[in-house]
């Protein structure tokens, strides 16, 4: 779900340097080629992959003659859409989401494209209770609008893995999330996307909550091997890895090398 700002880095990691293309149009064509190669790989199947989060432009592009979400759904993979517009400047130890002025329009288009749910990201750097409360309040306020539109929101308040007080951040975050979950009605369900916690099974209460469809873990800068090891320590937590998933993929690989990487 890389946005315009993170796409050059994603392409570079894939073996496509910035000097090999000119302009955003060519850049987005190349990253769609990368995504298409991943999605159409025989290794990318519903046996191992439950869902895929798409960048807004990807939602409007096609794979083998079908809109991306429709192609994914036919493979048994649930399509989600990234709806946030990036992060605000850090304040009170956190970064809130920038305002999403066109949210209603985006959700309407998402429904037209058969998108199942959405994803939006904030970041927590320090154990500032007021800051963390503001992050969670904003996430659930927007999340309720997404539910009203008939979609399932993935609430993503990422905790920076390099925070000196990561475990304390995670304890406050859990408390604030639980307050909001307990206020949801029986027909309001969410998913959570969280940094793999320092303390094993820190989020078990969230995983077992009746208003939570799934809790997925972001890799957050950990290598794939390290993220996998940490994931094993947490019962019921499943992976939502982007960078870690694509760690060993390269544009210059043969199909056999790519599909087995």
C-alpha angles and dihedrals in degrees: 000000000000114000126215092275096053098037097088090055092048092050092047090053087051091054099262109119122206093248090062094072138036126216134359096279093060091042092054091046090054095048090048088053088053092049091046091053090051095046095046094046112113087231090063100079140136088252087077106011124063100179146356128216114220133204111236093251090051089058089062095045127085136235116202091344097311131097109263096248092050091049091050093047091052087056090052093253117131114232122224129180129222105229105171122103097217135274132312121227116286115273129163089005095301143081115228122202118270112248114283099217096173097044097123092050092047092050091050090053090045090057090050089053093049095247113169101202148345141241131212128176136214126169132225117202104166137027094255106148095203091050094047091047089053091051094051094042091053093046094052094042090057091038092060090054088052091051090051088056090057098256133115114241123218104215107211117185098163119203111216107247089215094057112127088220100038096142092051090049089053094051093053091043092053091051093050094046092050091054090057095042091053090054095054119104122238092264095050111088130170141181124225128217110195140169111260102266126243091227112060114247092007089144099042091113089056092047090053095044113119093227093055118087095186141344113216129186126230118215091225096195098318115129115253093254093049092045091050092051092050091046091057090063093063120073114221095006113125131196126264097175124165110163091028092050092053096040097116100034121112134179091229096057121110115245090258092051092045096048094050098041 
